[in-house]
């Protein structure tokens, strides 16, 4: 969760990768003019990722590639929850944490940092991201609904967006939420509201999105009936609402009419360049040792987690 998310290293808007590609494929199949533009919007050129260790990957420093603009994951103030996970990881590895800051959204971190070997590690990538070598997953979570607690919304399946009385949905762009709304017959009617959240800027040839805290505030202010987002995007802000809002994980995947599945649950890992096996092995060992501390960070953030059942997505 976090642009065409096919180039997104996080889940995110993250992301995430499989779900976002499926969402774009659905838009193409639908042939709607309003969604065709989304297929080329905000795409980031993705050259082949560099491979092998850098001059620093086996030293005393853990060089983490991170965005300065990706709250609640990562910020220049280092108050994102992935900043905290990076601190724990470096400490467990006996290394000094250093950042290579990317002054752009996180979709650029792999291209502008890891591939250039100016840093060695990306926190919070989808397990099995084909561009990278990924660690053992350290948590698994899903897309979720944000609702007002006093509304007593009881939905936990994606089809529940089709319920009566639900007409306005706050979502991030390029996300599986768009697919849910399309299949529920509520996408077109939601477009004017959704694009109003980004001041009607075009998605063509630029990266635009709705900030996670804005999604939550829209529900809290009763401008939206529900928000749909990757749980880590919004968990912090739901928790800050002090009980006024409820975060509910979506329990099923979207089965498309062509038989393909838009997955809504993802395992999160640490990514390194392919061929940097020694660093990856060290990270895997540290993640096992630090699992309790990482779990405490996720709990404090308010992120609901699922059992880690596999290591493929």
PEHU-V444553 format. One record per pair of residues at least 6 apart in sequence whose ideal C-beta (glycine too) atoms are under 7 Angstrom apart, sorted by the first residue. I is the first residue (numbers start at 1). GAP is how many residues later the second one is. Records with the same first field share a line. If there is no record, write none. Layout:
I = GAP  GAP
This chain:
1 = 9  10  11  12  13  14  15  229  231  232
2 = 6  8  9  10  11  12  13  68  71  104
3 = 39  40  41  104  171  204
4 = 20  38  39  170
5 = 8  10  11  12  15  169
6 = 11  14  15
7 = 37  39  100
8 = 6  7  8  9  99
9 = 97  100  101  113  116  120  262
10 = 63  96  114  115
11 = 115  219  255
12 = 218  221
13 = 159  161  162  196
14 = 216  219
15 = 111  215
16 = 110  250
17 = 109  112
18 = 245  295
19 = 157  243  244  245
20 = 154  155
22 = 157  234  238  240
23 = 151  152  153  155  156  239
24 = 14  15
26 = 153  156  230
27 = 8  9  11  12
28 = 11
29 = 229
30 = 152
34 = 157
37 = 166  167
38 = 136  165
40 = 164
41 = 162  163  164
42 = 161  164  165  166
44 = 63  64  67
46 = 65
47 = 68
49 = 61  65  66  82  83  224  225
50 = 65  67  223
51 = 222  223  224
52 = 221  223  224
53 = 223  225  226
54 = 63  66
56 = 7  64
57 = 63  219  222
58 = 220  221
60 = 35  36
61 = 34  35  37
62 = 27  28  31  33  35  59
63 = 35  37  56  57  58
64 = 22  33  35  55  57  59
65 = 35  37  44  48  49  54  56  57
66 = 8  33  35  36  43
67 = 7  35  37  38  39  42
68 = 7  8  33  34  35
69 = 35  36
70 = 10  35  36
71 = 9
72 = 8  9  140  164
73 = 7  8  9  33  51
74 = 6  8  9  32
76 = 25
81 = 216  220
82 = 41  42
84 = 213
85 = 38  209  212
86 = 11  37
87 = 10
88 = 202  205  206
89 = 194  197  201
90 = 6  7
92 = 194  197  198
93 = 189  193
100 = 13  18  19
102 = 6  7  10  11
104 = 8
105 = 102
107 = 100
109 = 13
110 = 12  21
113 = 6
114 = 8  159
120 = 152  156  159
121 = 149  151
122 = 149
123 = 147
124 = 144
125 = 7  9  144  146
126 = 140  142  187
127 = 7  10  140  141  142  184  185  186
128 = 6  183  184  185
129 = 142
132 = 139  140  141  142
133 = 139  140  141  143  147
134 = 135  137
135 = 134  135  145  148  149  152
136 = 133  148  151  175
137 = 130  131  132  171  174
138 = 130  131  149  153  156
139 = 129  159  166
140 = 125  126  127  165  166  167  168
141 = 90  91  125  162  163  164  165
142 = 89  107  108  122  123  164
143 = 33  85  86  87  88  107  121
144 = 85  87  103  104  105  106
145 = 8  10  81  83  103  105
146 = 69  70  73  80  81  83  88  92  99  101
147 = 6  72  79  98  99  101
148 = 71  96  97
149 = 94  95  96  97
153 = 73
155 = 8
156 = 92  94  95
157 = 93  94  95
158 = 22  92  94  96  106
159 = 25
161 = 8  19  20  23  25  65
162 = 22  23  24
166 = 59  60
167 = 22  58
168 = 22  25  56  57
169 = 12  21  55  56  57  59
170 = 27  40  45  48  49  54  57
171 = 6  7  23  56  57  58
172 = 37  38  43  57  61
173 = 30  35  36  37
176 = 78  86  88
177 = 51
178 = 9
179 = 75  83
180 = 48  74
181 = 6  9
183 = 71
197 = 13  17
198 = 10  12
201 = 7
212 = 17  21  22  25
213 = 24
215 = 12  14  19
216 = 11  18  21  22  25  29
218 = 6  9
219 = 7  8  26
220 = 21  24  25
227 = 7
231 = 16  18  72  73
232 = 71
234 = 13
235 = 12  66  67  68
236 = 65  66
238 = 7  9  64
239 = 63
247 = 57
249 = 55
250 = 14
253 = 8  9  10  11
254 = 7  8  10
255 = 6
256 = 6
263 = 50
265 = 41
266 = 47
267 = 41  44  46
270 = 13  17
272 = 7  8  11
298 = 7
